[in-house]
Amino acid sequence: MPSSANRPALHHQCSWRASTSAVTDDELAAVTNLLFKRLSAEQLAEDFRPYTSAEIAAYRRPELADVPAVRYKVISELRRKGPPTKHEY
């Protein structure tokens, strides 16, 4: 995984949905950086470095082949740690 120093977090949920998109890594990096700068400019670190296409590629892959199994694993881990879940799955 790329270094997260001076970077806003990219949520895994967003990255795996992008893994099957026709959008290129370059395009997704450009859009991600644009959104951070336009919507979160005041919260960005002064030394913010825009995400590169290589970093975006690392977050996008591997593609999730078995979404229900991954969802089950995530929900099971959340239940084990104790935070309440809104819905029963």
HTML snippet that shows the backbone in 3Dmol.js (N, CA, C, O; Angstrom):
<script src="https://3Dmol.org/build/3Dmol-min.js"></script>
<div id="view" style="width:600px;height:400px;position:relative"></div>
<script>
const pdb = `
ATOM      1  N   MET A   1       0.835  -1.190   0.000  1.00  0.00           N
ATOM      2  CA  MET A   1       0.000   0.000   0.000  1.00  0.00           C
ATOM      3  C   MET A   1       0.877   1.250   0.000  1.00  0.00           C
ATOM      4  O   MET A   1       1.938   1.259   0.624  1.00  0.00           O
ATOM      5  N   PRO A   2       0.458   2.274  -0.672  1.00  0.00           N
ATOM      6  CA  PRO A   2       1.231   3.512  -0.680  1.00  0.00           C
ATOM      7  C   PRO A   2       1.288   4.150   0.701  1.00  0.00           C
ATOM      8  O   PRO A   2       0.448   3.878   1.558  1.00  0.00           O
ATOM      9  N   SER A   3       2.279   4.995   0.906  1.00  0.00           N
ATOM     10  CA  SER A   3       2.399   5.723   2.160  1.00  0.00           C
ATOM     11  C   SER A   3       1.230   6.675   2.330  1.00  0.00           C
ATOM     12  O   SER A   3       0.784   7.297   1.366  1.00  0.00           O
ATOM     13  N   SER A   4       0.727   6.790   3.567  1.00  0.00           N
ATOM     14  CA  SER A   4      -0.406   7.675   3.818  1.00  0.00           C
ATOM     15  C   SER A   4       0.034   9.004   4.432  1.00  0.00           C
ATOM     16  O   SER A   4      -0.807   9.799   4.851  1.00  0.00           O
ATOM     17  N   ALA A   5       1.335   9.249   4.488  1.00  0.00           N
ATOM     18  CA  ALA A   5       1.829  10.492   5.076  1.00  0.00           C
ATOM     19  C   ALA A   5       1.291  11.689   4.306  1.00  0.00           C
ATOM     20  O   ALA A   5       1.419  11.770   3.084  1.00  0.00           O
ATOM     21  N   ASN A   6       0.685  12.618   5.043  1.00  0.00           N
ATOM     22  CA  ASN A   6       0.148  13.848   4.470  1.00  0.00           C
ATOM     23  C   ASN A   6      -0.894  13.599   3.389  1.00  0.00           C
ATOM     24  O   ASN A   6      -1.015  14.374   2.440  1.00  0.00           O
ATOM     25  N   ARG A   7      -1.640  12.520   3.538  1.00  0.00           N
ATOM     26  CA  ARG A   7      -2.654  12.175   2.563  1.00  0.00           C
ATOM     27  C   ARG A   7      -3.998  11.979   3.252  1.00  0.00           C
ATOM     28  O   ARG A   7      -4.050  11.392   4.333  1.00  0.00           O
ATOM     29  N   PRO A   8      -5.087  12.457   2.652  1.00  0.00           N
ATOM     30  CA  PRO A   8      -6.407  12.090   3.148  1.00  0.00           C
ATOM     31  C   PRO A   8      -6.610  10.591   2.907  1.00  0.00           C
ATOM     32  O   PRO A   8      -6.046  10.025   1.971  1.00  0.00           O
ATOM     33  N   ALA A   9      -7.392   9.975   3.732  1.00  0.00           N
ATOM     34  CA  ALA A   9      -7.629   8.538   3.593  1.00  0.00           C
ATOM     35  C   ALA A   9      -8.486   8.247   2.376  1.00  0.00           C
ATOM     36  O   ALA A   9      -9.460   8.952   2.109  1.00  0.00           O
ATOM     37  N   LEU A  10      -8.126   7.220   1.646  1.00  0.00           N
ATOM     38  CA  LEU A  10      -8.983   6.709   0.586  1.00  0.00           C
ATOM     39  C   LEU A  10      -9.667   5.478   1.153  1.00  0.00           C
ATOM     40  O   LEU A  10      -9.008   4.505   1.518  1.00  0.00           O
ATOM     41  N   HIS A  11     -10.949   5.522   1.225  1.00  0.00           N
ATOM     42  CA  HIS A  11     -11.683   4.417   1.825  1.00  0.00           C
ATOM     43  C   HIS A  11     -11.656   3.209   0.905  1.00  0.00           C
ATOM     44  O   HIS A  11     -11.755   3.340  -0.315  1.00  0.00           O
ATOM     45  N   HIS A  12     -11.519   2.027   1.506  1.00  0.00           N
ATOM     46  CA  HIS A  12     -11.482   0.799   0.724  1.00  0.00           C
ATOM     47  C   HIS A  12     -12.755   0.620  -0.076  1.00  0.00           C
ATOM     48  O   HIS A  12     -12.717   0.106  -1.194  1.00  0.00           O
ATOM     49  N   GLN A  13     -13.867   1.031   0.471  1.00  0.00           N
ATOM     50  CA  GLN A  13     -15.124   0.862  -0.248  1.00  0.00           C
ATOM     51  C   GLN A  13     -15.066   1.608  -1.576  1.00  0.00           C
ATOM     52  O   GLN A  13     -15.493   1.075  -2.600  1.00  0.00           O
ATOM     53  N   CYS A  14     -14.558   2.805  -1.573  1.00  0.00           N
ATOM     54  CA  CYS A  14     -14.445   3.578  -2.810  1.00  0.00           C
ATOM     55  C   CYS A  14     -13.475   2.910  -3.766  1.00  0.00           C
ATOM     56  O   CYS A  14     -13.746   2.829  -4.964  1.00  0.00           O
ATOM     57  N   SER A  15     -12.353   2.431  -3.257  1.00  0.00           N
ATOM     58  CA  SER A  15     -11.349   1.884  -4.146  1.00  0.00           C
ATOM     59  C   SER A  15     -11.804   0.578  -4.788  1.00  0.00           C
ATOM     60  O   SER A  15     -11.509   0.347  -5.960  1.00  0.00           O
ATOM     61  N   TRP A  16     -12.516  -0.285  -4.058  1.00  0.00           N
ATOM     62  CA  TRP A  16     -12.905  -1.522  -4.726  1.00  0.00           C
ATOM     63  C   TRP A  16     -14.015  -1.289  -5.719  1.00  0.00           C
ATOM     64  O   TRP A  16     -14.091  -2.019  -6.708  1.00  0.00           O
ATOM     65  N   ARG A  17     -14.866  -0.333  -5.519  1.00  0.00           N
ATOM     66  CA  ARG A  17     -15.871  -0.032  -6.528  1.00  0.00           C
ATOM     67  C   ARG A  17     -15.205   0.498  -7.786  1.00  0.00           C
ATOM     68  O   ARG A  17     -15.694   0.254  -8.890  1.00  0.00           O
ATOM     69  N   ALA A  18     -14.124   1.204  -7.645  1.00  0.00           N
ATOM     70  CA  ALA A  18     -13.407   1.740  -8.788  1.00  0.00           C
ATOM     71  C   ALA A  18     -12.620   0.657  -9.521  1.00  0.00           C
ATOM     72  O   ALA A  18     -12.199   0.862 -10.659  1.00  0.00           O
ATOM     73  N   SER A  19     -12.420  -0.487  -8.881  1.00  0.00           N
ATOM     74  CA  SER A  19     -11.578  -1.518  -9.482  1.00  0.00           C
ATOM     75  C   SER A  19     -12.161  -2.074 -10.768  1.00  0.00           C
ATOM     76  O   SER A  19     -11.418  -2.592 -11.602  1.00  0.00           O
ATOM     77  N   THR A  20     -13.455  -1.982 -10.948  1.00  0.00           N
ATOM     78  CA  THR A  20     -14.084  -2.507 -12.160  1.00  0.00           C
ATOM     79  C   THR A  20     -14.531  -1.393 -13.103  1.00  0.00           C
ATOM     80  O   THR A  20     -15.214  -1.659 -14.092  1.00  0.00           O
ATOM     81  N   SER A  21     -14.161  -0.175 -12.814  1.00  0.00           N
ATOM     82  CA  SER A  21     -14.552   0.974 -13.619  1.00  0.00           C
ATOM     83  C   SER A  21     -13.719   1.056 -14.893  1.00  0.00           C
ATOM     84  O   SER A  21     -12.585   0.579 -14.939  1.00  0.00           O
ATOM     85  N   ALA A  22     -14.294   1.666 -15.923  1.00  0.00           N
ATOM     86  CA  ALA A  22     -13.561   1.906 -17.163  1.00  0.00           C
ATOM     87  C   ALA A  22     -12.626   3.110 -17.042  1.00  0.00           C
ATOM     88  O   ALA A  22     -11.828   3.369 -17.942  1.00  0.00           O
ATOM     89  N   VAL A  23     -12.722   3.838 -15.946  1.00  0.00           N
ATOM     90  CA  VAL A  23     -11.863   5.001 -15.709  1.00  0.00           C
ATOM     91  C   VAL A  23     -10.426   4.521 -15.497  1.00  0.00           C
ATOM     92  O   VAL A  23     -10.187   3.558 -14.768  1.00  0.00           O
ATOM     93  N   THR A  24      -9.481   5.192 -16.135  1.00  0.00           N
ATOM     94  CA  THR A  24      -8.074   4.801 -15.992  1.00  0.00           C
ATOM     95  C   THR A  24      -7.535   5.259 -14.642  1.00  0.00           C
ATOM     96  O   THR A  24      -8.147   6.087 -13.967  1.00  0.00           O
ATOM     97  N   ASP A  25      -6.391   4.717 -14.257  1.00  0.00           N
ATOM     98  CA  ASP A  25      -5.737   5.127 -13.014  1.00  0.00           C
ATOM     99  C   ASP A  25      -5.390   6.613 -13.062  1.00  0.00           C
ATOM    100  O   ASP A  25      -5.558   7.322 -12.069  1.00  0.00           O
ATOM    101  N   ASP A  26      -4.908   7.086 -14.211  1.00  0.00           N
ATOM    102  CA  ASP A  26      -4.581   8.510 -14.371  1.00  0.00           C
ATOM    103  C   ASP A  26      -5.827   9.379 -14.170  1.00  0.00           C
ATOM    104  O   ASP A  26      -5.779  10.390 -13.469  1.00  0.00           O
ATOM    105  N   GLU A  27      -6.930   8.979 -14.784  1.00  0.00           N
ATOM    106  CA  GLU A  27      -8.170   9.747 -14.665  1.00  0.00           C
ATOM    107  C   GLU A  27      -8.685   9.755 -13.235  1.00  0.00           C
ATOM    108  O   GLU A  27      -9.114  10.792 -12.731  1.00  0.00           O
ATOM    109  N   LEU A  28      -8.643   8.592 -12.578  1.00  0.00           N
ATOM    110  CA  LEU A  28      -9.129   8.521 -11.209  1.00  0.00           C
ATOM    111  C   LEU A  28      -8.238   9.327 -10.264  1.00  0.00           C
ATOM    112  O   LEU A  28      -8.739   9.958  -9.333  1.00  0.00           O
ATOM    113  N   ALA A  29      -6.940   9.313 -10.489  1.00  0.00           N
ATOM    114  CA  ALA A  29      -6.034  10.134  -9.677  1.00  0.00           C
ATOM    115  C   ALA A  29      -6.362  11.609  -9.861  1.00  0.00           C
ATOM    116  O   ALA A  29      -6.404  12.364  -8.889  1.00  0.00           O
ATOM    117  N   ALA A  30      -6.592  12.018 -11.096  1.00  0.00           N
ATOM    118  CA  ALA A  30      -6.909  13.425 -11.370  1.00  0.00           C
ATOM    119  C   ALA A  30      -8.207  13.844 -10.696  1.00  0.00           C
ATOM    120  O   ALA A  30      -8.276  14.919 -10.100  1.00  0.00           O
ATOM    121  N   VAL A  31      -9.234  13.009 -10.783  1.00  0.00           N
ATOM    122  CA  VAL A  31     -10.526  13.331 -10.162  1.00  0.00           C
ATOM    123  C   VAL A  31     -10.407  13.335  -8.637  1.00  0.00           C
ATOM    124  O   VAL A  31     -10.939  14.226  -7.976  1.00  0.00           O
ATOM    125  N   THR A  32      -9.719  12.355  -8.083  1.00  0.00           N
ATOM    126  CA  THR A  32      -9.535  12.281  -6.632  1.00  0.00           C
ATOM    127  C   THR A  32      -8.831  13.530  -6.111  1.00  0.00           C
ATOM    128  O   THR A  32      -9.264  14.134  -5.129  1.00  0.00           O
ATOM    129  N   ASN A  33      -7.749  13.909  -6.773  1.00  0.00           N
ATOM    130  CA  ASN A  33      -7.003  15.097  -6.349  1.00  0.00           C
ATOM    131  C   ASN A  33      -7.830  16.367  -6.511  1.00  0.00           C
ATOM    132  O   ASN A  33      -7.780  17.252  -5.657  1.00  0.00           O
ATOM    133  N   LEU A  34      -8.578  16.460  -7.581  1.00  0.00           N
ATOM    134  CA  LEU A  34      -9.442  17.617  -7.795  1.00  0.00           C
ATOM    135  C   LEU A  34     -10.485  17.727  -6.687  1.00  0.00           C
ATOM    136  O   LEU A  34     -10.729  18.815  -6.165  1.00  0.00           O
ATOM    137  N   LEU A  35     -11.098  16.605  -6.329  1.00  0.00           N
ATOM    138  CA  LEU A  35     -12.110  16.626  -5.264  1.00  0.00           C
ATOM    139  C   LEU A  35     -11.504  17.022  -3.925  1.00  0.00           C
ATOM    140  O   LEU A  35     -12.095  17.811  -3.187  1.00  0.00           O
ATOM    141  N   PHE A  36     -10.326  16.480  -3.602  1.00  0.00           N
ATOM    142  CA  PHE A  36      -9.689  16.872  -2.347  1.00  0.00           C
ATOM    143  C   PHE A  36      -9.414  18.369  -2.323  1.00  0.00           C
ATOM    144  O   PHE A  36      -9.668  19.031  -1.316  1.00  0.00           O
ATOM    145  N   LYS A  37      -8.901  18.903  -3.419  1.00  0.00           N
ATOM    146  CA  LYS A  37      -8.552  20.323  -3.467  1.00  0.00           C
ATOM    147  C   LYS A  37      -9.779  21.230  -3.462  1.00  0.00           C
ATOM    148  O   LYS A  37      -9.762  22.296  -2.846  1.00  0.00           O
ATOM    149  N   ARG A  38     -10.838  20.814  -4.142  1.00  0.00           N
ATOM    150  CA  ARG A  38     -12.029  21.666  -4.208  1.00  0.00           C
ATOM    151  C   ARG A  38     -12.938  21.541  -2.994  1.00  0.00           C
ATOM    152  O   ARG A  38     -13.532  22.526  -2.556  1.00  0.00           O
ATOM    153  N   LEU A  39     -13.048  20.344  -2.454  1.00  0.00           N
ATOM    154  CA  LEU A  39     -14.003  20.113  -1.364  1.00  0.00           C
ATOM    155  C   LEU A  39     -13.360  20.090   0.013  1.00  0.00           C
ATOM    156  O   LEU A  39     -14.055  20.244   1.017  1.00  0.00           O
ATOM    157  N   SER A  40     -12.051  19.900   0.081  1.00  0.00           N
ATOM    158  CA  SER A  40     -11.393  19.770   1.379  1.00  0.00           C
ATOM    159  C   SER A  40     -10.115  20.592   1.460  1.00  0.00           C
ATOM    160  O   SER A  40      -9.216  20.255   2.231  1.00  0.00           O
ATOM    161  N   ALA A  41     -10.017  21.638   0.697  1.00  0.00           N
ATOM    162  CA  ALA A  41      -8.778  22.413   0.640  1.00  0.00           C
ATOM    163  C   ALA A  41      -8.313  22.891   2.012  1.00  0.00           C
ATOM    164  O   ALA A  41      -7.116  22.876   2.301  1.00  0.00           O
ATOM    165  N   GLU A  42      -9.239  23.309   2.847  1.00  0.00           N
ATOM    166  CA  GLU A  42      -8.865  23.822   4.170  1.00  0.00           C
ATOM    167  C   GLU A  42      -8.345  22.734   5.101  1.00  0.00           C
ATOM    168  O   GLU A  42      -7.602  23.028   6.037  1.00  0.00           O
ATOM    169  N   GLN A  43      -8.722  21.495   4.860  1.00  0.00           N
ATOM    170  CA  GLN A  43      -8.283  20.393   5.719  1.00  0.00           C
ATOM    171  C   GLN A  43      -6.999  19.729   5.232  1.00  0.00           C
ATOM    172  O   GLN A  43      -6.396  18.953   5.974  1.00  0.00           O
ATOM    173  N   LEU A  44      -6.567  20.013   4.011  1.00  0.00           N
ATOM    174  CA  LEU A  44      -5.375  19.361   3.476  1.00  0.00           C
ATOM    175  C   LEU A  44      -4.120  19.901   4.156  1.00  0.00           C
ATOM    176  O   LEU A  44      -4.032  21.087   4.475  1.00  0.00           O
ATOM    177  N   ALA A  45      -3.166  19.025   4.367  1.00  0.00           N
ATOM    178  CA  ALA A  45      -1.884  19.438   4.927  1.00  0.00           C
ATOM    179  C   ALA A  45      -1.192  20.388   3.952  1.00  0.00           C
ATOM    180  O   ALA A  45      -1.375  20.289   2.739  1.00  0.00           O
ATOM    181  N   GLU A  46      -0.408  21.296   4.486  1.00  0.00           N
ATOM    182  CA  GLU A  46       0.298  22.258   3.636  1.00  0.00           C
ATOM    183  C   GLU A  46       1.201  21.563   2.629  1.00  0.00           C
ATOM    184  O   GLU A  46       1.389  22.048   1.513  1.00  0.00           O
ATOM    185  N   ASP A  47       1.764  20.418   3.031  1.00  0.00           N
ATOM    186  CA  ASP A  47       2.659  19.698   2.124  1.00  0.00           C
ATOM    187  C   ASP A  47       1.941  18.540   1.402  1.00  0.00           C
ATOM    188  O   ASP A  47       2.566  17.543   1.041  1.00  0.00           O
ATOM    189  N   PHE A  48       0.636  18.687   1.203  1.00  0.00           N
ATOM    190  CA  PHE A  48      -0.143  17.671   0.483  1.00  0.00           C
ATOM    191  C   PHE A  48       0.479  17.398  -0.880  1.00  0.00           C
ATOM    192  O   PHE A  48       0.762  18.313  -1.653  1.00  0.00           O
ATOM    193  N   ARG A  49       0.683  16.123  -1.148  1.00  0.00           N
ATOM    194  CA  ARG A  49       1.165  15.692  -2.457  1.00  0.00           C
ATOM    195  C   ARG A  49       0.023  14.982  -3.162  1.00  0.00           C
ATOM    196  O   ARG A  49      -0.546  14.045  -2.602  1.00  0.00           O
ATOM    197  N   PRO A  50      -0.325  15.388  -4.351  1.00  0.00           N
ATOM    198  CA  PRO A  50      -1.409  14.724  -5.074  1.00  0.00           C
ATOM    199  C   PRO A  50      -1.114  13.234  -5.271  1.00  0.00           C
ATOM    200  O   PRO A  50       0.041  12.829  -5.404  1.00  0.00           O
ATOM    201  N   TYR A  51      -2.172  12.434  -5.285  1.00  0.00           N
ATOM    202  CA  TYR A  51      -2.024  11.005  -5.543  1.00  0.00           C
ATOM    203  C   TYR A  51      -1.563  10.787  -6.975  1.00  0.00           C
ATOM    204  O   TYR A  51      -1.984  11.492  -7.892  1.00  0.00           O
ATOM    205  N   THR A  52      -0.700   9.810  -7.153  1.00  0.00           N
ATOM    206  CA  THR A  52      -0.226   9.450  -8.491  1.00  0.00           C
ATOM    207  C   THR A  52      -1.070   8.303  -9.033  1.00  0.00           C
ATOM    208  O   THR A  52      -1.786   7.638  -8.284  1.00  0.00           O
ATOM    209  N   SER A  53      -0.980   8.079 -10.329  1.00  0.00           N
ATOM    210  CA  SER A  53      -1.721   6.961 -10.911  1.00  0.00           C
ATOM    211  C   SER A  53      -1.219   5.629 -10.351  1.00  0.00           C
ATOM    212  O   SER A  53      -2.005   4.691 -10.216  1.00  0.00           O
ATOM    213  N   ALA A  54       0.067   5.526 -10.025  1.00  0.00           N
ATOM    214  CA  ALA A  54       0.609   4.287  -9.442  1.00  0.00           C
ATOM    215  C   ALA A  54       0.000   4.024  -8.066  1.00  0.00           C
ATOM    216  O   ALA A  54      -0.311   2.879  -7.737  1.00  0.00           O
ATOM    217  N   GLU A  55      -0.172   5.067  -7.265  1.00  0.00           N
ATOM    218  CA  GLU A  55      -0.790   4.897  -5.949  1.00  0.00           C
ATOM    219  C   GLU A  55      -2.251   4.500  -6.084  1.00  0.00           C
ATOM    220  O   GLU A  55      -2.732   3.633  -5.355  1.00  0.00           O
ATOM    221  N   ILE A  56      -2.948   5.123  -7.001  1.00  0.00           N
ATOM    222  CA  ILE A  56      -4.350   4.770  -7.230  1.00  0.00           C
ATOM    223  C   ILE A  56      -4.448   3.319  -7.673  1.00  0.00           C
ATOM    224  O   ILE A  56      -5.330   2.592  -7.216  1.00  0.00           O
ATOM    225  N   ALA A  57      -3.559   2.888  -8.554  1.00  0.00           N
ATOM    226  CA  ALA A  57      -3.558   1.500  -9.022  1.00  0.00           C
ATOM    227  C   ALA A  57      -3.401   0.524  -7.859  1.00  0.00           C
ATOM    228  O   ALA A  57      -4.049  -0.523  -7.831  1.00  0.00           O
ATOM    229  N   ALA A  58      -2.544   0.864  -6.902  1.00  0.00           N
ATOM    230  CA  ALA A  58      -2.336  -0.016  -5.748  1.00  0.00           C
ATOM    231  C   ALA A  58      -3.593  -0.124  -4.896  1.00  0.00           C
ATOM    232  O   ALA A  58      -3.869  -1.186  -4.336  1.00  0.00           O
ATOM    233  N   TYR A  59      -4.362   0.966  -4.789  1.00  0.00           N
ATOM    234  CA  TYR A  59      -5.605   0.929  -4.021  1.00  0.00           C
ATOM    235  C   TYR A  59      -6.719   0.205  -4.768  1.00  0.00           C
ATOM    236  O   TYR A  59      -7.600  -0.383  -4.142  1.00  0.00           O
ATOM    237  N   ARG A  60      -6.692   0.239  -6.068  1.00  0.00           N
ATOM    238  CA  ARG A  60      -7.770  -0.343  -6.870  1.00  0.00           C
ATOM    239  C   ARG A  60      -7.660  -1.854  -6.998  1.00  0.00           C
ATOM    240  O   ARG A  60      -8.650  -2.514  -7.312  1.00  0.00           O
ATOM    241  N   ARG A  61      -6.520  -2.398  -6.772  1.00  0.00           N
ATOM    242  CA  ARG A  61      -6.337  -3.805  -7.054  1.00  0.00           C
ATOM    243  C   ARG A  61      -5.904  -4.547  -5.812  1.00  0.00           C
ATOM    244  O   ARG A  61      -5.241  -3.948  -4.966  1.00  0.00           O
ATOM    245  N   PRO A  62      -6.226  -5.773  -5.654  1.00  0.00           N
ATOM    246  CA  PRO A  62      -6.909  -6.605  -6.637  1.00  0.00           C
ATOM    247  C   PRO A  62      -8.416  -6.391  -6.602  1.00  0.00           C
ATOM    248  O   PRO A  62      -8.977  -5.975  -5.588  1.00  0.00           O
ATOM    249  N   GLU A  63      -9.046  -6.676  -7.704  1.00  0.00           N
ATOM    250  CA  GLU A  63     -10.495  -6.575  -7.803  1.00  0.00           C
ATOM    251  C   GLU A  63     -11.126  -7.623  -6.889  1.00  0.00           C
ATOM    252  O   GLU A  63     -10.650  -8.755  -6.802  1.00  0.00           O
ATOM    253  N   LEU A  64     -12.197  -7.232  -6.212  1.00  0.00           N
ATOM    254  CA  LEU A  64     -12.902  -8.196  -5.370  1.00  0.00           C
ATOM    255  C   LEU A  64     -13.737  -9.118  -6.248  1.00  0.00           C
ATOM    256  O   LEU A  64     -14.625  -8.665  -6.970  1.00  0.00           O
ATOM    257  N   ALA A  65     -13.452 -10.387  -6.181  1.00  0.00           N
ATOM    258  CA  ALA A  65     -14.197 -11.354  -6.984  1.00  0.00           C
ATOM    259  C   ALA A  65     -15.407 -11.880  -6.229  1.00  0.00           C
ATOM    260  O   ALA A  65     -16.415 -12.230  -6.843  1.00  0.00           O
ATOM    261  N   ASP A  66     -15.321 -11.939  -4.899  1.00  0.00           N
ATOM    262  CA  ASP A  66     -16.408 -12.506  -4.098  1.00  0.00           C
ATOM    263  C   ASP A  66     -16.863 -11.464  -3.078  1.00  0.00           C
ATOM    264  O   ASP A  66     -16.509 -11.544  -1.901  1.00  0.00           O
ATOM    265  N   VAL A  67     -17.645 -10.494  -3.529  1.00  0.00           N
ATOM    266  CA  VAL A  67     -18.094  -9.400  -2.674  1.00  0.00           C
ATOM    267  C   VAL A  67     -18.861  -9.910  -1.448  1.00  0.00           C
ATOM    268  O   VAL A  67     -18.588  -9.437  -0.345  1.00  0.00           O
ATOM    269  N   PRO A  68     -19.806 -10.852  -1.582  1.00  0.00           N
ATOM    270  CA  PRO A  68     -20.521 -11.323  -0.384  1.00  0.00           C
ATOM    271  C   PRO A  68     -19.589 -11.906   0.688  1.00  0.00           C
ATOM    272  O   PRO A  68     -19.816 -11.696   1.879  1.00  0.00           O
ATOM    273  N   ALA A  69     -18.557 -12.628   0.281  1.00  0.00           N
ATOM    274  CA  ALA A  69     -17.629 -13.202   1.259  1.00  0.00           C
ATOM    275  C   ALA A  69     -16.838 -12.099   1.971  1.00  0.00           C
ATOM    276  O   ALA A  69     -16.622 -12.172   3.181  1.00  0.00           O
ATOM    277  N   VAL A  70     -16.412 -11.094   1.233  1.00  0.00           N
ATOM    278  CA  VAL A  70     -15.670  -9.990   1.848  1.00  0.00           C
ATOM    279  C   VAL A  70     -16.591  -9.210   2.778  1.00  0.00           C
ATOM    280  O   VAL A  70     -16.187  -8.841   3.880  1.00  0.00           O
ATOM    281  N   ARG A  71     -17.827  -8.954   2.344  1.00  0.00           N
ATOM    282  CA  ARG A  71     -18.796  -8.252   3.192  1.00  0.00           C
ATOM    283  C   ARG A  71     -19.010  -9.024   4.490  1.00  0.00           C
ATOM    284  O   ARG A  71     -19.021  -8.428   5.567  1.00  0.00           O
ATOM    285  N   TYR A  72     -19.178 -10.338   4.404  1.00  0.00           N
ATOM    286  CA  TYR A  72     -19.379 -11.171   5.586  1.00  0.00           C
ATOM    287  C   TYR A  72     -18.179 -11.061   6.531  1.00  0.00           C
ATOM    288  O   TYR A  72     -18.342 -10.939   7.745  1.00  0.00           O
ATOM    289  N   LYS A  73     -16.975 -11.104   5.959  1.00  0.00           N
ATOM    290  CA  LYS A  73     -15.762 -11.010   6.776  1.00  0.00           C
ATOM    291  C   LYS A  73     -15.690  -9.660   7.496  1.00  0.00           C
ATOM    292  O   LYS A  73     -15.370  -9.607   8.683  1.00  0.00           O
ATOM    293  N   VAL A  74     -15.985  -8.574   6.783  1.00  0.00           N
ATOM    294  CA  VAL A  74     -15.940  -7.237   7.388  1.00  0.00           C
ATOM    295  C   VAL A  74     -16.967  -7.114   8.499  1.00  0.00           C
ATOM    296  O   VAL A  74     -16.653  -6.616   9.580  1.00  0.00           O
ATOM    297  N   ILE A  75     -18.187  -7.559   8.250  1.00  0.00           N
ATOM    298  CA  ILE A  75     -19.252  -7.462   9.254  1.00  0.00           C
ATOM    299  C   ILE A  75     -18.932  -8.336  10.463  1.00  0.00           C
ATOM    300  O   ILE A  75     -19.169  -7.931  11.602  1.00  0.00           O
ATOM    301  N   SER A  76     -18.400  -9.522  10.223  1.00  0.00           N
ATOM    302  CA  SER A  76     -18.019 -10.400  11.339  1.00  0.00           C
ATOM    303  C   SER A  76     -16.950  -9.744  12.206  1.00  0.00           C
ATOM    304  O   SER A  76     -17.001  -9.829  13.433  1.00  0.00           O
ATOM    305  N   GLU A  77     -15.983  -9.090  11.567  1.00  0.00           N
ATOM    306  CA  GLU A  77     -14.925  -8.407  12.313  1.00  0.00           C
ATOM    307  C   GLU A  77     -15.496  -7.237  13.112  1.00  0.00           C
ATOM    308  O   GLU A  77     -15.108  -7.025  14.261  1.00  0.00           O
ATOM    309  N   LEU A  78     -16.405  -6.486  12.520  1.00  0.00           N
ATOM    310  CA  LEU A  78     -17.044  -5.379  13.244  1.00  0.00           C
ATOM    311  C   LEU A  78     -17.810  -5.893  14.462  1.00  0.00           C
ATOM    312  O   LEU A  78     -17.738  -5.305  15.541  1.00  0.00           O
ATOM    313  N   ARG A  79     -18.536  -6.981  14.284  1.00  0.00           N
ATOM    314  CA  ARG A  79     -19.278  -7.558  15.414  1.00  0.00           C
ATOM    315  C   ARG A  79     -18.330  -8.047  16.501  1.00  0.00           C
ATOM    316  O   ARG A  79     -18.617  -7.893  17.688  1.00  0.00           O
ATOM    317  N   ARG A  80     -17.210  -8.629  16.110  1.00  0.00           N
ATOM    318  CA  ARG A  80     -16.241  -9.124  17.083  1.00  0.00           C
ATOM    319  C   ARG A  80     -15.658  -7.968  17.900  1.00  0.00           C
ATOM    320  O   ARG A  80     -15.425  -8.100  19.101  1.00  0.00           O
ATOM    321  N   LYS A  81     -15.429  -6.842  17.237  1.00  0.00           N
ATOM    322  CA  LYS A  81     -14.849  -5.688  17.923  1.00  0.00           C
ATOM    323  C   LYS A  81     -15.876  -4.913  18.738  1.00  0.00           C
ATOM    324  O   LYS A  81     -15.510  -4.123  19.608  1.00  0.00           O
ATOM    325  N   GLY A  82     -17.145  -5.130  18.465  1.00  0.00           N
ATOM    326  CA  GLY A  82     -18.156  -4.535  19.311  1.00  0.00           C
ATOM    327  C   GLY A  82     -18.980  -3.374  18.805  1.00  0.00           C
ATOM    328  O   GLY A  82     -20.048  -3.130  19.367  1.00  0.00           O
ATOM    329  N   PRO A  83     -18.561  -2.630  17.771  1.00  0.00           N
ATOM    330  CA  PRO A  83     -19.417  -1.525  17.354  1.00  0.00           C
ATOM    331  C   PRO A  83     -20.745  -2.041  16.818  1.00  0.00           C
ATOM    332  O   PRO A  83     -20.780  -3.073  16.149  1.00  0.00           O
ATOM    333  N   PRO A  84     -21.829  -1.345  17.100  1.00  0.00           N
ATOM    334  CA  PRO A  84     -23.123  -1.817  16.619  1.00  0.00           C
ATOM    335  C   PRO A  84     -23.217  -1.715  15.109  1.00  0.00           C
ATOM    336  O   PRO A  84     -22.671  -0.790  14.507  1.00  0.00           O
ATOM    337  N   THR A  85     -23.904  -2.657  14.503  1.00  0.00           N
ATOM    338  CA  THR A  85     -24.180  -2.592  13.078  1.00  0.00           C
ATOM    339  C   THR A  85     -25.633  -2.190  12.883  1.00  0.00           C
ATOM    340  O   THR A  85     -26.519  -2.654  13.601  1.00  0.00           O
ATOM    341  N   LYS A  86     -25.864  -1.335  11.920  1.00  0.00           N
ATOM    342  CA  LYS A  86     -27.197  -0.779  11.703  1.00  0.00           C
ATOM    343  C   LYS A  86     -28.159  -1.840  11.178  1.00  0.00           C
ATOM    344  O   LYS A  86     -29.326  -1.873  11.568  1.00  0.00           O
ATOM    345  N   HIS A  87     -27.681  -2.687  10.312  1.00  0.00           N
ATOM    346  CA  HIS A  87     -28.542  -3.674   9.667  1.00  0.00           C
ATOM    347  C   HIS A  87     -28.058  -5.080   9.981  1.00  0.00           C
ATOM    348  O   HIS A  87     -26.874  -5.305  10.235  1.00  0.00           O
ATOM    349  N   GLU A  88     -28.972  -5.998   9.960  1.00  0.00           N
ATOM    350  CA  GLU A  88     -28.603  -7.413  10.096  1.00  0.00           C
ATOM    351  C   GLU A  88     -28.275  -7.960   8.711  1.00  0.00           C
ATOM    352  O   GLU A  88     -29.057  -7.795   7.775  1.00  0.00           O
ATOM    353  N   TYR A  89     -27.153  -8.593   8.583  1.00  0.00           N
ATOM    354  CA  TYR A  89     -26.770  -9.186   7.310  1.00  0.00           C
ATOM    355  C   TYR A  89     -26.667 -10.669   7.458  1.00  0.00           C
ATOM    356  O   TYR A  89     -26.353 -11.365   6.492  1.00  0.00           O
TER     357      TYR A  89
END
`;
const viewer = $3Dmol.createViewer("view");
viewer.addModel(pdb, "pdb");
viewer.setStyle({}, {cartoon: {color: "spectrum"}});
viewer.zoomTo();
viewer.render();
</script>
